[in-house]
Amino acid sequence: MTISSLNLADPPVVTGFHMGCLLGCSHNTLNRYMALGKVPRPDARTTGNGKLWCLSTLRAWRPDVADAAVDLIAREPIRLNCASSLQPTAA
């Protein structure tokens, strides 16, 4: 399924990276889980074979994973303010 043919009321917003974080697994393990039918197939794919799931798909499979995905997606990124520690020190 392509992104343009998806229902815009429930767009695919959960990426493969999100799923790896939520399930505590690597990209390869996620692919293996999908092949074994333990994780639903993605609703869409991006260029470069990126995977995208709709929240409704995850909710039908495992509501707890869908709820965790909502929390993860809504979370503000942690800013890395280490520019001063990257400055070279005087010799």
C-alpha positions as CSV (number, residue, x, y, z in Angstrom):
1,M,0.0,0.0,0.0
2,T,1.3,3.4,-0.8
3,I,1.1,6.5,1.4
4,S,-1.2,8.3,-1.0
5,S,-3.8,5.5,-0.9
6,L,-4.1,5.4,2.9
7,N,-6.9,6.8,4.9
8,L,-5.8,10.3,6.0
9,A,-8.1,10.0,9.1
10,D,-5.6,7.5,10.6
11,P,-2.2,8.2,8.9
12,P,0.7,5.9,9.4
13,V,2.8,7.6,12.1
14,V,4.6,4.8,13.9
15,T,7.9,4.1,12.2
16,G,10.2,1.1,12.4
17,F,12.4,3.0,14.7
18,H,9.5,3.5,17.1
19,M,8.6,-0.1,16.9
20,G,12.1,-1.2,17.7
21,C,12.1,1.1,20.8
22,L,8.7,-0.1,21.9
23,L,9.5,-3.8,21.5
24,G,13.1,-3.5,22.6
25,C,14.5,-5.1,19.5
26,S,16.7,-4.4,16.5
27,H,15.6,-3.7,13.0
28,N,16.5,-7.3,12.0
29,T,14.6,-8.8,14.9
30,L,11.6,-6.7,14.0
31,N,11.7,-8.0,10.4
32,R,11.9,-11.6,11.8
33,Y,8.9,-11.0,14.1
34,M,6.9,-9.7,11.1
35,A,8.0,-12.8,9.0
36,L,6.8,-15.0,11.8
37,G,3.5,-13.2,12.1
38,K,4.3,-11.9,15.7
39,V,4.1,-8.3,14.6
40,P,1.6,-7.0,11.9
41,R,2.9,-6.0,8.6
42,P,3.3,-2.2,8.1
43,D,0.5,-0.3,6.5
44,A,2.8,1.6,4.3
45,R,6.4,1.8,3.2
46,T,8.6,4.8,2.5
47,T,11.4,5.1,0.1
48,G,14.3,3.0,1.3
49,N,11.9,0.4,2.6
50,G,11.0,2.3,5.8
51,K,8.1,0.9,7.6
52,L,5.0,2.8,8.8
53,W,2.1,1.6,10.9
54,C,-1.3,3.2,11.7
55,L,-2.2,3.4,15.3
56,S,-5.4,1.6,14.5
57,T,-3.4,-1.4,13.2
58,L,-1.4,-1.5,16.4
59,R,-4.4,-1.0,18.5
60,A,-6.2,-4.0,16.9
61,W,-3.1,-6.1,17.5
62,R,-1.9,-4.9,20.9
63,P,-3.6,-1.9,22.6
64,D,-0.7,-1.5,25.0
65,V,1.8,-1.1,22.2
66,A,-0.5,1.5,20.5
67,D,-0.8,3.4,23.8
68,A,3.0,3.3,24.3
69,A,3.5,4.5,20.7
70,V,1.2,7.5,21.3
71,D,3.3,8.4,24.4
72,L,6.6,8.0,22.5
73,I,5.5,10.0,19.5
74,A,4.2,12.8,21.7
75,R,7.3,13.0,23.8
76,E,9.5,16.0,23.3
77,P,13.0,15.1,22.2
78,I,15.8,15.4,24.8
79,R,18.1,18.2,23.7
80,L,21.8,17.4,23.7
81,N,23.5,20.6,24.9
82,C,27.1,19.5,24.8
83,A,28.5,22.1,22.4
84,S,30.8,23.5,25.1
85,S,32.2,20.0,25.9
86,L,33.1,19.6,22.3
87,Q,35.3,22.7,22.2
88,P,39.0,22.0,22.1
89,T,40.8,22.8,25.3
90,A,43.8,25.1,25.3
91,A,47.1,23.2,25.5
